[in-house]
């Protein structure tokens, strides 16, 4: 049986959602973040980078969310939750599947670093680093984040799911974590398309089942 190595409050939650949507049987091995928010060293025994998610399916040991989503869709999807080949929906699905980790998540990580470095620096240089990193964030990172969120908002204002249609596809599973970050920190503004999207996503029965199995999740709406 397929096993998901699941880290709390991480990208691995979206793999659980995908599996629940496809009704694929799976086992779950849970890990808790350290006080530093890093993954515990036990994950190094599963994958040499010690990150999550990781799936083990027979002889297959696979990390990277996008690769995991593609693998599960190819092996277990059987055409479900996949747009027709050669359509604009298929292009949108392909784009947002890779856009998540290729563009928007690196910006969020950079924003986190800009906040974390001054906070964890020695007190006597904290003021200087705060000034430098706040300027870096304001002049580059925040501008790029807004540009990306504006694009997402515009796209979602015309459709319920990223590839269109009435059901989520690979793009939505890949983007779910980023969209929940946008919602949690109100980056898309009140009442925007991102807000409606996350509510729609988290209302799905399969999402709720994934939440029950995965455990406490910071990004679940109240």
Backbone as a chain_set.jsonl record, in Angstrom:
{"seq": "XXXXXXXXXXXXXXXXXXXXXXXXXXXXXXXXXXXXXXXXXXXXXXXXXXXXXXXXXXXXXXXXXXXXXXXXXXXXXXXXXXXXXXXXXXXXXXXXXXXXXXXXXXXXXXXXXXXXXXXXXXXXXXXXXXXXXXXXXXXXXXXXXXXXXXXXXXXXXXXXXXXXXXXXXXXXXXXXXXXXXXXXXXXXXXXXXXXXXXXXXXXXXXXXXXXXXXXXXXXXXX", "coords": {"N": [[0.838, -1.197, 0.0], [0.442, 2.267, -0.698], [2.4, 4.665, 0.99], [2.335, 7.687, 2.764], [4.609, 9.995, 3.857], [4.19, 12.257, 6.164], [4.409, 15.575, 7.1], [3.513, 17.816, 9.646], [1.566, 20.803, 9.065], [2.454, 21.373, 6.39], [3.463, 21.055, 2.888], [2.718, 18.469, 2.385], [0.105, 18.028, 3.082], [-1.507, 18.521, 0.882], [-1.093, 16.314, -0.698], [-2.403, 14.319, 0.677], [-5.021, 15.245, 0.343], [-5.326, 14.958, -2.454], [-5.133, 12.13, -2.703], [-7.383, 11.364, -1.252], [-9.402, 12.466, -2.839], [-9.156, 10.892, -5.126], [-9.737, 8.503, -4.04], [-7.821, 6.624, -3.277], [-6.372, 3.992, -1.544], [-4.282, 4.411, 1.301], [-1.481, 4.556, 3.561], [-0.393, 6.443, 6.403], [2.377, 8.124, 7.682], [3.301, 10.005, 10.327], [4.998, 13.081, 11.083], [6.411, 15.542, 13.247], [7.044, 19.026, 13.245], [10.095, 20.576, 14.366], [10.833, 22.831, 17.159], [12.112, 24.897, 15.819], [10.795, 24.992, 13.494], [11.722, 23.448, 11.465], [11.949, 20.311, 9.642], [11.907, 17.119, 11.337], [14.847, 15.112, 12.151], [14.326, 12.433, 11.659], [13.135, 12.122, 9.199], [15.207, 11.975, 7.434], [15.85, 9.351, 7.208], [14.083, 8.429, 5.445], [14.222, 9.908, 3.093], [17.003, 11.356, 1.415], [17.172, 14.154, 1.604], [15.59, 14.825, 3.693], [13.049, 16.001, 3.749], [9.5, 16.791, 3.472], [6.586, 16.439, 1.378], [7.017, 12.858, 1.151], [6.51, 9.947, -0.711], [6.093, 6.429, -0.509], [5.816, 3.775, -2.567], [5.579, 0.644, -3.107], [8.478, -0.228, -4.713], [9.068, 2.329, -5.253], [10.324, 5.39, -4.196], [9.589, 8.579, -3.6], [10.026, 12.054, -3.688], [9.234, 15.608, -3.69], [6.577, 17.609, -4.342], [5.227, 18.249, -6.811], [6.152, 16.231, -8.533], [5.183, 14.011, -7.176], [2.413, 14.418, -7.332], [2.048, 14.226, -10.131], [2.878, 11.55, -10.503], [0.985, 10.08, -8.968], [-1.38, 10.787, -10.27], [-0.91, 9.687, -12.837], [-0.635, 6.94, -12.281], [-2.82, 6.222, -10.659], [-4.971, 7.835, -11.283], [-6.63, 7.3, -13.539], [-7.892, 8.804, -15.509], [-9.581, 10.429, -14.061], [-10.354, 13.639, -12.713], [-8.802, 15.052, -14.527], [-8.097, 17.261, -17.128], [-9.159, 17.319, -20.593], [-6.855, 16.322, -23.1], [-4.998, 18.639, -25.12], [-6.58, 20.85, -24.792], [-7.399, 24.209, -23.635], [-7.793, 24.087, -20.939], [-6.137, 21.953, -20.203], [-3.656, 23.11, -20.666], [-3.677, 25.219, -18.789], [-3.802, 23.658, -16.498], [-1.318, 22.324, -16.573], [0.396, 24.533, -16.41], [-0.153, 25.795, -13.861], [0.337, 23.661, -12.189], [3.136, 23.521, -12.166], [3.851, 26.144, -11.69], [3.335, 26.671, -9.033], [5.471, 25.656, -7.284], [7.547, 26.636, -8.722], [7.414, 29.42, -8.912], [5.558, 31.002, -7.155], [5.753, 29.911, -4.48], [8.612, 30.053, -3.906], [8.817, 32.849, -3.641], [7.288, 33.319, -1.343], [8.837, 31.943, 0.507], [11.175, 33.468, 0.417], [10.171, 35.847, 1.434], [9.609, 35.023, 4.02], [12.225, 34.54, 4.916], [13.268, 37.116, 4.871], [11.935, 38.216, 7.015], [12.701, 36.507, 9.072], [15.532, 36.565, 9.375], [16.416, 39.128, 10.577], [15.041, 38.855, 13.027], [16.269, 36.694, 14.259], [18.842, 37.429, 14.59], [21.832, 38.707, 16.306], [21.264, 41.039, 18.979], [22.548, 43.541, 18.802], [22.964, 44.123, 16.127], [20.536, 43.908, 15.056], [18.797, 46.001, 14.446], [19.973, 47.159, 12.176], [19.95, 45.041, 10.305], [17.211, 44.661, 10.175], [16.382, 47.009, 8.925], [17.681, 46.749, 6.428], [16.649, 44.291, 5.399], [13.929, 44.778, 5.475], [13.711, 46.792, 3.564], [14.579, 45.402, 1.308], [12.545, 43.506, 1.122], [10.29, 45.17, 0.769], [10.866, 46.558, -1.619], [11.36, 44.642, -3.531], [10.512, 41.825, -3.023], [7.829, 41.971, -1.949], [6.601, 43.43, -3.954], [6.753, 41.677, -6.123], [5.265, 39.542, -5.101], [2.727, 40.716, -4.916], [2.219, 41.196, -7.632], [2.015, 38.575, -8.581], [-0.159, 37.598, -7.077], [-2.183, 39.262, -7.974], [-2.375, 38.312, -10.59], [-3.289, 35.692, -10.144], [-5.709, 36.22, -8.849], [-7.115, 37.485, -10.926], [-7.285, 35.385, -12.738], [-8.784, 33.463, -11.302], [-11.13, 34.824, -10.982], [-12.659, 34.271, -13.106], [-13.3, 31.606, -13.124], [-14.058, 28.559, -11.321], [-12.155, 26.623, -10.62], [-8.61, 26.175, -11.127], [-7.993, 25.107, -13.656], [-10.389, 25.401, -14.808], [-13.752, 24.096, -15.323], [-15.698, 21.794, -13.268], [-14.478, 20.445, -11.24], [-11.57, 19.936, -9.126], [-8.162, 19.827, -10.356], [-4.832, 18.588, -11.116], [-3.442, 21.005, -10.958], [-4.806, 22.42, -8.959], [-4.387, 20.842, -6.667], [-1.639, 21.113, -6.453], [-1.388, 23.891, -6.099], [-2.758, 24.383, -3.759], [-1.578, 24.693, -1.167], [-0.118, 27.1, -1.394], [-2.264, 28.814, -1.946], [-3.648, 28.669, 0.429], [-1.858, 29.905, 2.133], [-1.959, 32.496, 1.082], [-4.599, 33.107, 1.779], [-4.589, 32.833, 4.609], [-2.866, 34.883, 5.449], [-4.091, 37.028, 4.381], [-3.364, 38.06, 1.882], [-4.539, 38.368, -0.548], [-6.473, 40.235, -0.253], [-9.613, 41.286, 1.24], [-12.478, 39.232, 0.759], [-11.887, 38.447, -1.862], [-11.218, 36.645, -4.979], [-9.434, 34.647, -4.318], [-10.044, 34.069, -1.67], [-12.659, 33.004, -1.913], [-12.037, 30.782, -3.417], [-10.399, 29.201, -1.698], [-12.24, 28.642, 0.32], [-14.08, 27.121, -1.153], [-12.489, 24.946, -1.846], [-11.764, 23.867, 0.677], [-14.208, 23.08, 1.574], [-14.827, 20.737, 0.36], [-15.723, 17.297, 0.625], [-13.647, 15.355, 0.415], [-11.387, 16.861, 1.013], [-11.894, 17.455, 3.677], [-11.791, 14.903, 4.786], [-9.091, 14.349, 4.373], [-8.007, 16.22, 6.074], [-8.823, 15.281, 8.54], [-7.365, 12.909, 8.686], [-4.753, 13.824, 8.453], [-4.323, 15.469, 10.647], [-3.909, 18.232, 12.979], [-3.926, 21.4, 11.417], [-2.628, 24.357, 10.454], [-3.532, 26.001, 8.411], [-6.182, 25.536, 7.875], [-9.416, 26.82, 7.423], [-11.401, 28.469, 9.894]], "CA": [[0.0, 0.0, 0.0], [1.163, 3.532, -0.763], [2.593, 5.335, 2.279], [2.677, 9.107, 2.713], [5.344, 10.512, 5.004], [3.449, 13.517, 6.29], [4.871, 16.553, 8.087], [2.426, 18.738, 9.985], [1.616, 22.171, 8.508], [3.389, 21.375, 5.271], [2.957, 20.752, 1.562], [2.226, 17.096, 2.292], [-1.35, 17.985, 3.255], [-2.16, 18.493, -0.423], [-1.022, 14.942, -1.216], [-3.513, 13.614, 1.322], [-6.252, 15.673, -0.326], [-5.362, 14.3, -3.762], [-5.432, 10.709, -2.521], [-8.775, 11.235, -0.83], [-10.249, 12.751, -3.997], [-9.082, 9.738, -6.03], [-10.124, 7.328, -3.25], [-6.706, 5.684, -3.297], [-5.992, 3.564, -0.188], [-2.909, 4.781, 1.666], [-1.097, 4.653, 4.959], [0.215, 7.729, 6.693], [3.378, 8.174, 8.734], [3.296, 11.41, 10.711], [6.179, 13.7, 11.681], [6.133, 16.865, 13.792], [8.119, 20.008, 13.106], [10.853, 20.97, 15.544], [10.55, 24.223, 17.565], [12.673, 25.794, 14.802], [9.91, 24.799, 12.346], [12.339, 22.534, 10.507], [11.508, 18.921, 9.713], [12.729, 16.343, 12.255], [15.89, 14.322, 11.47], [13.823, 11.11, 11.293], [12.798, 12.096, 7.772], [16.408, 11.651, 6.67], [15.866, 7.912, 6.985], [13.129, 8.168, 4.363], [14.722, 10.572, 1.889], [18.282, 11.975, 1.793], [17.046, 15.583, 1.897], [14.877, 14.974, 4.952], [11.91, 16.895, 3.568], [8.196, 16.173, 3.203], [6.159, 15.047, 1.433], [7.649, 11.732, 0.473], [5.661, 8.768, -0.772], [6.717, 5.148, -0.805], [4.812, 2.949, -3.24], [6.37, -0.494, -3.552], [9.902, 0.103, -4.836], [9.185, 3.759, -5.562], [10.49, 6.367, -3.117], [9.504, 9.802, -4.397], [9.805, 13.343, -3.036], [8.813, 16.724, -4.532], [5.118, 17.596, -4.469], [4.785, 18.207, -8.195], [6.438, 14.895, -9.061], [4.264, 13.084, -6.507], [1.086, 14.62, -7.924], [2.058, 13.624, -11.475], [2.98, 10.092, -10.358], [-0.295, 9.556, -8.494], [-2.366, 10.966, -11.341], [-0.632, 8.741, -13.917], [-0.825, 5.553, -11.863], [-4.095, 5.958, -9.99], [-6.027, 8.76, -11.689], [-7.539, 6.645, -14.48], [-8.655, 9.83, -16.219], [-10.375, 11.251, -13.159], [-9.8, 14.937, -12.317], [-7.802, 15.442, -15.514], [-8.714, 17.878, -18.307], [-8.91, 16.671, -21.883], [-5.612, 16.723, -23.77], [-5.113, 19.559, -26.234], [-7.501, 21.945, -24.486], [-6.838, 25.282, -22.812], [-7.817, 23.597, -19.56], [-4.93, 21.146, -20.006], [-2.529, 24.05, -20.595], [-3.763, 25.875, -17.481], [-3.474, 22.643, -15.506], [0.132, 22.136, -16.634], [1.063, 25.758, -15.963], [-0.273, 26.022, -12.418], [0.99, 22.546, -11.512], [4.556, 23.835, -11.992], [3.966, 27.519, -11.204], [3.283, 26.675, -7.569], [6.809, 25.542, -6.693], [8.526, 27.338, -9.54], [7.329, 30.874, -8.822], [4.919, 31.656, -6.01], [6.284, 29.46, -3.203], [9.916, 30.661, -3.621], [8.619, 34.216, -3.168], [6.84, 33.247, 0.051], [9.995, 31.545, 1.304], [12.058, 34.643, 0.49], [9.538, 36.793, 2.367], [9.834, 34.468, 5.358], [13.625, 34.755, 5.258], [13.438, 38.55, 5.148], [11.432, 38.446, 8.37], [13.365, 35.665, 10.064], [16.938, 36.903, 9.595], [16.573, 40.13, 11.642], [14.506, 38.375, 14.304], [17.168, 35.708, 14.849], [20.197, 37.976, 14.604], [22.233, 39.308, 17.585], [20.491, 42.261, 19.236], [23.272, 44.776, 18.489], [22.879, 44.439, 14.695], [19.177, 43.62, 14.613], [18.198, 47.205, 13.85], [20.532, 47.341, 10.837], [19.426, 43.984, 9.444], [15.783, 44.922, 9.974], [16.277, 48.073, 7.933], [18.113, 46.225, 5.135], [15.74, 43.263, 4.904], [12.624, 45.395, 5.229], [13.814, 47.475, 2.28], [14.642, 44.359, 0.289], [11.206, 42.935, 0.997], [9.347, 46.163, 0.248], [11.189, 47.001, -2.97], [11.417, 43.545, -4.489], [9.709, 40.636, -2.734], [6.405, 42.302, -1.825], [6.13, 43.856, -5.281], [6.577, 40.47, -6.925], [4.146, 38.787, -4.541], [1.483, 41.377, -5.327], [2.038, 40.946, -9.064], [1.556, 37.202, -8.737], [-1.505, 37.457, -6.518], [-3.094, 39.93, -8.912], [-2.592, 37.395, -11.707], [-4.126, 34.591, -9.66], [-7.048, 36.77, -8.611], [-7.745, 37.7, -12.224], [-7.57, 34.073, -13.311], [-9.856, 32.81, -10.551], [-12.379, 35.586, -11.082], [-13.387, 33.777, -14.282], [-13.557, 30.168, -13.033], [-14.045, 28.01, -9.962], [-10.909, 25.895, -10.426], [-7.544, 26.775, -11.925], [-8.093, 24.648, -15.041], [-11.789, 25.498, -15.199], [-14.514, 22.89, -15.032], [-16.434, 21.708, -12.011], [-13.707, 19.652, -10.294], [-10.15, 20.291, -9.074], [-7.217, 19.024, -11.136], [-3.473, 18.621, -10.569], [-3.089, 22.396, -10.666], [-5.395, 22.817, -7.68], [-3.684, 20.149, -5.591], [-0.321, 21.731, -6.356], [-1.505, 25.281, -5.649], [-3.58, 24.524, -2.552], [-0.793, 25.202, -0.039], [0.127, 28.521, -1.652], [-3.528, 29.537, -1.831], [-3.975, 28.758, 1.854], [-0.985, 30.947, 2.674], [-2.556, 33.766, 0.651], [-5.802, 33.326, 2.57], [-4.265, 32.998, 6.038], [-2.224, 36.174, 5.688], [-4.926, 38.043, 3.721], [-2.569, 38.683, 0.839], [-5.389, 38.628, -1.706], [-7.493, 41.227, 0.069], [-10.862, 40.709, 1.766], [-13.575, 38.911, -0.151], [-11.436, 38.276, -3.232], [-11.37, 35.346, -5.61], [-8.624, 33.678, -3.576], [-10.825, 33.695, -0.487], [-13.742, 32.119, -2.353], [-11.407, 29.544, -3.89], [-9.99, 28.392, -0.549], [-13.466, 28.159, 0.958], [-14.617, 26.077, -2.025], [-11.589, 23.818, -1.729], [-11.812, 23.265, 2.004], [-15.558, 22.555, 1.802], [-14.989, 19.444, -0.295], [-15.647, 16.159, 1.553], [-12.33, 14.713, 0.36], [-10.461, 17.728, 1.744], [-12.174, 17.28, 5.103], [-11.26, 13.599, 5.179], [-7.637, 14.495, 4.421], [-7.712, 17.0, 7.277], [-9.011, 14.372, 9.677], [-6.266, 11.953, 8.718], [-3.461, 14.503, 8.598], [-4.199, 16.096, 11.961], [-3.988, 19.7, 13.109], [-3.392, 22.083, 10.225], [-2.733, 25.798, 10.697], [-4.138, 26.725, 7.292], [-7.602, 25.227, 7.727], [-10.276, 27.924, 7.824], [-12.213, 28.181, 11.087]], "C": [[0.875, 1.249, 0.0], [1.226, 4.166, 0.628], [2.983, 6.784, 2.048], [3.41, 9.467, 3.995], [4.963, 11.988, 5.131], [3.989, 14.362, 7.435], [3.751, 17.537, 8.371], [2.655, 20.125, 9.394], [2.59, 22.277, 7.333], [2.685, 21.074, 3.955], [2.364, 19.344, 1.462], [0.718, 16.991, 2.498], [-2.062, 17.889, 1.906], [-2.099, 17.107, -1.071], [-2.132, 14.093, -0.601], [-4.83, 13.973, 0.654], [-6.4, 14.988, -1.681], [-5.754, 12.828, -3.624], [-6.873, 10.482, -2.09], [-9.727, 11.504, -2.0], [-10.293, 11.541, -4.949], [-9.505, 8.439, -5.351], [-9.08, 6.214, -3.355], [-6.389, 5.27, -1.861], [-4.538, 3.949, 0.1], [-2.732, 4.709, 3.173], [-0.412, 5.993, 5.163], [1.181, 7.594, 7.865], [3.589, 9.636, 9.081], [4.61, 11.83, 11.379], [5.788, 15.09, 12.162], [7.336, 17.78, 13.596], [8.818, 20.242, 14.445], [10.459, 22.384, 15.958], [11.086, 25.262, 16.573], [11.833, 25.823, 13.525], [10.511, 23.92, 11.257], [11.775, 21.126, 10.676], [12.428, 18.142, 10.655], [13.734, 15.469, 11.501], [15.417, 12.927, 11.066], [13.483, 11.004, 9.814], [14.002, 11.782, 6.889], [16.511, 10.156, 6.387], [14.953, 7.51, 5.838], [13.645, 8.709, 3.043], [15.983, 11.345, 2.255], [18.213, 13.468, 2.08], [16.258, 15.845, 3.167], [13.703, 15.925, 4.901], [10.627, 16.096, 3.394], [7.45, 17.047, 2.201], [7.124, 14.105, 0.731], [6.609, 10.626, 0.419], [6.523, 7.552, -1.051], [5.611, 4.251, -1.348], [5.531, 1.75, -3.842], [7.838, -0.136, -3.554], [10.139, 1.582, -5.086], [9.285, 4.576, -4.282], [10.606, 7.724, -3.792], [9.21, 11.01, -3.524], [9.388, 14.357, -4.105], [7.316, 16.637, -4.849], [4.641, 17.468, -5.909], [4.991, 16.833, -8.814], [5.48, 13.867, -8.457], [2.866, 13.193, -7.109], [1.022, 13.987, -9.31], [2.08, 12.098, -11.4], [1.63, 9.495, -9.965], [-1.358, 9.667, -9.573], [-2.162, 9.928, -12.446], [-0.973, 7.308, -13.523], [-2.238, 5.27, -11.376], [-5.26, 6.811, -10.491], [-7.07, 8.157, -12.598], [-8.469, 7.655, -15.174], [-9.475, 10.748, -15.339], [-9.63, 12.528, -12.803], [-8.675, 15.4, -13.247], [-8.502, 16.06, -16.722], [-8.345, 17.152, -19.586], [-7.637, 17.216, -22.522], [-5.909, 17.684, -24.927], [-6.053, 20.717, -26.008], [-6.775, 23.031, -23.696], [-6.811, 24.879, -21.352], [-6.568, 22.776, -19.253], [-3.689, 22.02, -19.899], [-2.513, 24.752, -19.244], [-3.375, 24.91, -16.364], [-1.966, 22.44, -15.43], [0.863, 23.342, -16.057], [1.032, 25.885, -14.446], [0.286, 24.862, -11.596], [2.439, 22.891, -11.205], [4.794, 25.252, -11.465], [4.044, 27.563, -9.683], [4.674, 26.656, -6.942], [7.864, 26.3, -7.48], [8.55, 28.84, -9.335], [6.785, 31.376, -7.499], [5.494, 31.205, -4.667], [7.694, 29.984, -2.925], [9.806, 32.109, -3.14], [8.176, 34.238, -1.712], [7.998, 32.86, 0.973], [10.957, 32.716, 1.476], [11.498, 35.675, 1.451], [9.725, 36.326, 3.802], [11.265, 34.716, 5.818], [13.877, 36.219, 5.623], [12.941, 38.913, 6.549], [12.28, 37.726, 9.414], [14.796, 36.099, 10.375], [17.106, 37.979, 10.669], [16.126, 39.617, 13.011], [15.472, 37.438, 15.015], [18.62, 36.178, 14.907], [20.548, 38.508, 16.002], [21.6, 40.69, 17.757], [21.189, 43.531, 18.746], [23.323, 45.099, 16.989], [21.46, 44.235, 14.15], [18.544, 44.82, 13.922], [18.663, 47.415, 12.418], [19.972, 46.296, 9.872], [17.934, 44.163, 9.181], [15.581, 45.966, 8.885], [16.604, 47.533, 6.534], [17.082, 45.246, 4.573], [14.325, 43.788, 4.691], [12.61, 46.129, 3.892], [13.833, 46.47, 1.127], [13.253, 43.78, 0.037], [10.253, 43.911, 0.331], [9.596, 46.484, -1.225], [11.201, 45.874, -4.0], [10.399, 42.442, -4.193], [8.222, 40.952, -2.712], [5.81, 42.732, -3.162], [5.851, 42.636, -6.161], [5.414, 39.615, -6.418], [2.826, 39.399, -4.978], [1.193, 41.13, -6.804], [1.47, 39.546, -9.303], [0.137, 37.007, -8.214], [-2.538, 38.137, -7.408], [-3.395, 39.024, -10.102], [-3.521, 36.253, -11.306], [-5.563, 35.055, -9.459], [-7.804, 36.95, -9.931], [-8.158, 36.373, -12.846], [-8.772, 33.424, -12.629], [-11.177, 33.577, -10.577], [-13.257, 35.073, -12.222], [-13.756, 32.294, -14.18], [-13.45, 29.697, -11.598], [-12.725, 27.322, -9.632], [-9.871, 26.378, -11.425], [-7.558, 26.34, -13.376], [-9.516, 24.772, -15.572], [-12.531, 24.226, -14.832], [-15.12, 22.915, -13.64], [-15.688, 20.933, -10.93], [-12.254, 20.127, -10.257], [-9.318, 19.352, -9.941], [-5.841, 19.123, -10.477], [-3.051, 20.029, -10.164], [-3.584, 22.817, -9.29], [-4.72, 22.127, -6.507], [-2.314, 20.785, -5.373], [-0.387, 23.126, -5.729], [-2.185, 25.437, -4.293], [-2.811, 25.126, -1.381], [-0.507, 26.696, -0.197], [-1.142, 29.34, -1.476], [-3.946, 29.676, -0.37], [-3.089, 29.764, 2.565], [-1.544, 32.322, 2.325], [-3.769, 34.105, 1.508], [-5.475, 33.605, 4.034], [-3.718, 34.385, 6.336], [-2.903, 37.315, 4.923], [-4.175, 38.783, 2.626], [-3.4, 39.036, -0.388], [-6.46, 39.668, -1.457], [-8.79, 40.56, 0.521], [-11.873, 40.411, 0.658], [-13.178, 38.69, -1.589], [-11.653, 36.87, -3.753], [-10.575, 34.268, -4.876], [-9.366, 33.172, -2.348], [-11.922, 32.706, -0.863], [-13.187, 30.764, -2.787], [-11.043, 28.633, -2.72], [-11.202, 27.841, 0.192], [-14.061, 26.995, 0.165], [-13.785, 24.791, -1.883], [-11.763, 23.101, -0.392], [-13.201, 22.739, 2.367], [-15.756, 21.173, 1.193], [-14.855, 18.302, 0.72], [-14.278, 15.494, 1.579], [-11.294, 15.541, 1.101], [-10.643, 17.534, 3.245], [-11.666, 15.936, 5.607], [-9.735, 13.651, 5.307], [-7.215, 15.241, 5.683], [-7.83, 16.129, 8.525], [-7.835, 13.404, 9.803], [-4.922, 12.625, 8.984], [-3.245, 15.132, 9.944], [-4.235, 17.618, 11.892], [-3.253, 20.396, 11.957], [-3.671, 23.578, 10.349], [-3.57, 26.511, 9.64], [-5.593, 26.361, 7.026], [-8.427, 26.408, 8.214], [-11.113, 27.507, 9.022], [-13.637, 27.834, 10.648]], "O": [[1.93, 1.274, 0.633], [0.231, 4.198, 1.351], [3.859, 7.077, 1.233], [2.889, 9.266, 5.092], [5.357, 12.832, 4.326], [4.023, 13.927, 8.586], [3.11, 18.038, 7.447], [3.794, 20.566, 9.242], [3.442, 23.165, 7.298], [1.472, 20.867, 3.915], [1.59, 19.064, 0.547], [0.113, 15.983, 2.133], [-3.105, 17.244, 1.801], [-2.949, 16.766, -1.893], [-2.728, 13.253, -1.275], [-5.668, 13.101, 0.423], [-7.477, 14.495, -2.017], [-6.618, 12.344, -4.356], [-7.509, 9.517, -2.514], [-10.75, 10.832, -2.129], [-11.343, 11.217, -5.504], [-9.618, 7.401, -6.001], [-9.408, 5.036, -3.499], [-6.155, 6.143, -1.026], [-3.673, 3.822, -0.766], [-3.688, 4.79, 3.944], [0.087, 6.601, 4.216], [0.845, 7.025, 8.903], [4.007, 10.423, 8.233], [5.237, 11.069, 12.117], [4.936, 15.743, 11.56], [8.485, 17.369, 13.758], [8.212, 20.12, 15.509], [9.807, 23.081, 15.181], [10.57, 26.377, 16.5], [12.121, 26.578, 12.596], [9.871, 23.677, 10.234], [11.2, 20.792, 11.712], [13.61, 18.468, 10.763], [13.503, 15.123, 10.343], [16.041, 12.294, 10.215], [13.538, 9.917, 9.239], [13.846, 11.373, 5.739], [17.18, 9.743, 5.44], [15.036, 6.395, 5.323], [13.525, 8.06, 2.003], [16.025, 11.945, 3.328], [19.105, 14.005, 2.736], [16.254, 16.968, 3.671], [13.39, 16.585, 5.891], [10.66, 14.881, 3.195], [7.65, 18.261, 2.17], [7.911, 14.488, -0.134], [5.9, 10.393, 1.399], [7.543, 7.633, -1.735], [4.607, 4.001, -0.682], [6.038, 1.827, -4.961], [8.392, 0.221, -2.515], [11.283, 2.035, -5.126], [8.438, 4.468, -3.396], [11.592, 8.001, -4.474], [8.274, 11.002, -2.725], [9.213, 14.008, -5.272], [6.859, 15.718, -5.529], [3.751, 16.668, -6.199], [4.126, 16.327, -9.528], [5.021, 12.959, -9.15], [2.214, 12.181, -7.364], [0.059, 13.292, -9.633], [1.373, 11.431, -12.155], [1.185, 8.515, -10.562], [-2.149, 8.744, -9.768], [-3.132, 9.351, -12.939], [-1.528, 6.552, -14.32], [-2.792, 4.204, -11.646], [-6.413, 6.539, -10.157], [-8.258, 8.451, -12.466], [-9.652, 7.395, -15.391], [-10.012, 11.747, -15.818], [-8.414, 12.507, -12.612], [-7.724, 16.051, -12.815], [-9.409, 15.448, -17.284], [-7.333, 16.454, -19.645], [-7.377, 18.418, -22.487], [-6.923, 17.562, -25.614], [-6.308, 21.494, -26.928], [-5.689, 22.811, -23.161], [-5.915, 25.278, -20.608], [-6.002, 22.888, -18.165], [-2.774, 21.714, -19.134], [-1.46, 24.871, -18.619], [-2.704, 25.293, -15.406], [-1.4, 22.39, -14.338], [1.828, 23.194, -15.307], [2.074, 26.063, -13.815], [0.666, 25.047, -10.44], [2.929, 22.596, -10.115], [5.832, 25.521, -10.859], [4.743, 28.403, -9.117], [5.015, 27.54, -6.157], [8.949, 26.576, -6.968], [9.579, 29.479, -9.555], [7.476, 32.105, -6.787], [5.707, 32.042, -3.789], [7.967, 30.342, -1.779], [10.612, 32.551, -2.32], [8.631, 35.076, -0.933], [8.122, 33.383, 2.08], [11.491, 32.928, 2.564], [12.245, 36.307, 2.198], [9.969, 37.135, 4.697], [11.495, 35.062, 6.977], [14.609, 36.517, 6.567], [13.478, 39.819, 7.186], [12.544, 38.256, 10.493], [15.229, 36.009, 11.524], [17.877, 37.768, 11.605], [16.755, 39.909, 14.027], [15.493, 37.391, 16.244], [19.517, 35.402, 15.236], [19.645, 38.739, 16.806], [21.424, 41.422, 16.782], [20.531, 44.483, 18.327], [23.681, 46.214, 16.61], [21.215, 44.371, 12.951], [17.837, 44.668, 12.925], [17.879, 47.794, 11.548], [19.57, 46.626, 8.756], [17.45, 43.853, 8.093], [14.711, 45.82, 8.027], [15.894, 47.823, 5.572], [16.686, 45.355, 3.412], [13.604, 43.297, 3.823], [11.614, 46.092, 3.171], [13.181, 46.671, 0.102], [12.842, 43.588, -1.107], [9.495, 43.536, -0.564], [8.649, 46.663, -1.992], [11.068, 46.121, -5.199], [9.526, 42.16, -5.014], [7.435, 40.281, -3.381], [4.654, 42.433, -3.462], [4.836, 42.578, -6.855], [4.671, 39.035, -7.209], [1.907, 38.68, -5.368], [0.048, 40.882, -7.181], [0.567, 39.357, -10.118], [-0.672, 36.325, -8.843], [-3.649, 37.632, -7.572], [-4.532, 38.968, -10.571], [-4.432, 35.895, -12.052], [-6.51, 34.373, -9.849], [-8.983, 36.61, -10.035], [-9.245, 36.252, -13.41], [-9.666, 32.9, -13.294], [-12.223, 33.028, -10.23], [-14.443, 35.394, -12.298], [-14.45, 31.774, -15.053], [-12.83, 30.352, -10.761], [-12.231, 27.418, -8.509], [-10.225, 26.934, -12.465], [-7.175, 27.116, -14.252], [-9.813, 24.297, -16.668], [-12.004, 23.377, -14.114], [-15.061, 23.92, -12.932], [-16.199, 20.775, -9.822], [-11.756, 20.664, -11.246], [-9.724, 18.225, -10.223], [-5.714, 19.687, -9.39], [-2.382, 20.218, -9.147], [-2.871, 23.489, -8.544], [-4.5, 22.745, -5.466], [-1.885, 20.97, -4.234], [0.468, 23.489, -4.922], [-2.184, 26.533, -3.734], [-3.341, 25.983, -0.674], [-0.64, 27.463, 0.757], [-1.102, 30.438, -0.921], [-4.529, 30.687, 0.019], [-3.533, 30.414, 3.512], [-1.595, 33.21, 3.176], [-3.946, 35.253, 1.916], [-6.036, 34.525, 4.627], [-4.062, 34.992, 7.35], [-2.368, 38.419, 4.829], [-4.334, 39.992, 2.464], [-3.016, 39.899, -1.177], [-7.267, 39.957, -2.341], [-9.029, 39.393, 0.211], [-12.092, 41.217, -0.246], [-14.035, 38.738, -2.471], [-12.2, 36.012, -3.06], [-10.993, 33.111, -4.82], [-9.318, 31.984, -2.028], [-12.092, 31.683, -0.199], [-13.804, 29.727, -2.548], [-11.341, 27.439, -2.742], [-11.187, 26.695, 0.641], [-14.495, 26.001, 0.746], [-14.333, 23.692, -1.81], [-11.892, 21.878, -0.344], [-13.353, 22.029, 3.361], [-16.75, 20.507, 1.483], [-13.973, 18.337, 1.578], [-13.796, 15.109, 2.644], [-10.411, 14.983, 1.753], [-9.668, 17.457, 3.993], [-11.166, 15.839, 6.728], [-9.16, 13.074, 6.229], [-6.189, 14.927, 6.286], [-7.025, 16.237, 9.449], [-7.372, 13.121, 10.908], [-4.06, 12.062, 9.658], [-2.101, 15.319, 10.36], [-4.557, 18.199, 10.856], [-2.137, 20.035, 11.585], [-4.827, 24.003, 10.347], [-4.237, 27.503, 9.932], [-6.177, 26.831, 6.05], [-8.172, 26.941, 9.294], [-11.489, 26.342, 9.155], [-14.492, 27.557, 11.49]]}, "num_chains": 1, "name": "protein.A"}
